[in-house]
Amino acid sequence: MSQAVGKQMIQKNIHGHILNVTSSSALRPAWTPYQISKWAVKGLTLGLADMMIPYGIVVNAIATGPKVTPMLSKREGDSIYEPYTPCKMFATPEEIAVLAVLW
């Protein structure tokens, strides 16, 4: 998606930003399919950032930590307390969305 949008932005001379969303798993050694896929997003982001900057297109990614999602068996209304993260709680999808929009 980022590649396709970037091509359209170049063709239409649109300057702006592309923001990819990955995971904190992209920042650690990878050996599972999930972690490897997050490394792929990180690599794609770095490559696109290098290719797109001459066209006035900034490419970045946010690498989120644990979130309250069904993937982690968390649902709305569940406790978001998490003793193993620095802030002691899971992030919510809404908090991540606010970061993406404010960025």
C-alpha positions as CSV (number, residue, x, y, z in Angstrom):
1,M,0.0,0.0,0.0
2,S,2.8,2.4,0.9
3,Q,4.6,1.8,-2.4
4,A,1.4,2.3,-4.4
5,V,0.5,5.5,-2.6
6,G,4.1,6.7,-2.9
7,K,4.0,6.2,-6.7
8,Q,0.8,8.1,-7.0
9,M,2.2,10.9,-4.9
10,I,5.2,11.2,-7.1
11,Q,3.1,11.1,-10.3
12,K,0.8,13.8,-9.0
13,N,3.6,15.8,-7.5
14,I,2.1,15.6,-4.0
15,H,4.4,16.4,-1.1
16,G,3.4,14.9,2.3
17,H,3.8,12.0,4.6
18,I,3.3,8.2,4.6
19,L,3.0,6.6,8.1
20,N,3.4,2.9,8.5
21,V,2.3,1.1,11.6
22,T,4.5,-1.7,12.9
23,S,5.2,-3.2,16.3
24,S,7.9,-3.0,18.9
25,S,8.7,-6.5,17.7
26,A,10.4,-4.8,14.8
27,L,13.0,-3.5,17.3
28,R,14.0,-6.9,18.6
29,P,15.6,-10.0,17.0
30,A,13.1,-11.9,14.9
31,W,12.5,-15.6,14.6
32,T,8.7,-16.0,14.4
33,P,6.6,-15.2,11.4
34,Y,5.0,-12.3,13.2
35,Q,8.3,-10.8,14.2
36,I,9.7,-11.3,10.7
37,S,6.7,-9.5,9.2
38,K,7.3,-6.5,11.5
39,W,11.0,-6.4,10.5
40,A,9.7,-6.4,6.9
41,V,7.6,-3.3,7.6
42,K,10.6,-1.6,9.2
43,G,12.8,-2.4,6.2
44,L,10.2,-1.2,3.8
45,T,9.8,2.0,5.7
46,L,13.5,2.7,5.7
47,G,13.8,1.9,2.0
48,L,10.8,4.1,1.1
49,A,12.0,6.9,3.3
50,D,15.3,6.9,1.4
51,M,13.6,6.8,-2.0
52,M,10.8,9.3,-1.4
53,I,12.6,12.1,0.4
54,P,13.9,13.7,-2.9
55,Y,10.2,14.0,-3.9
56,G,9.2,15.8,-0.7
57,I,7.6,12.7,0.8
58,V,8.5,11.8,4.3
59,V,8.0,8.1,5.3
60,N,8.0,7.0,8.9
61,A,6.6,4.3,11.1
62,I,5.3,4.0,14.6
63,A,6.2,0.9,16.5
64,T,3.6,0.3,19.1
65,G,3.8,-2.0,22.1
66,P,1.1,-4.3,23.5
67,K,-2.4,-3.0,22.8
68,V,-5.9,-4.0,24.0
69,T,-6.9,-6.1,21.1
70,P,-8.4,-9.6,20.5
71,M,-4.9,-10.7,19.3
72,L,-3.8,-10.5,23.0
73,S,-7.1,-11.9,24.2
74,K,-8.0,-8.4,25.4
75,R,-11.4,-6.9,24.8
76,E,-13.0,-3.5,25.5
77,G,-13.8,-3.4,29.2
78,D,-11.0,-5.8,30.3
79,S,-8.3,-4.6,32.7
80,I,-5.5,-2.9,30.8
81,Y,-3.0,-3.4,33.7
82,E,0.2,-4.9,32.4
83,P,3.0,-5.3,34.9
84,Y,5.7,-6.0,32.3
85,T,5.5,-2.7,30.4
86,P,7.1,0.5,31.5
87,C,3.8,2.3,32.0
88,K,2.2,-0.8,33.6
89,M,-0.7,-0.8,31.1
90,F,-1.7,-1.8,27.6
91,A,-2.2,0.9,25.1
92,T,-5.6,1.3,23.5
93,P,-6.1,1.4,19.7
94,E,-7.5,4.9,20.2
95,E,-4.3,6.1,21.8
96,I,-2.3,4.8,18.9
97,A,-4.7,6.5,16.5
98,V,-4.2,9.8,18.3
99,L,-0.4,9.5,18.0
100,A,-0.7,8.8,14.2
101,V,-2.9,11.8,13.6
102,L,-0.9,14.2,15.8
103,W,2.3,13.1,14.2
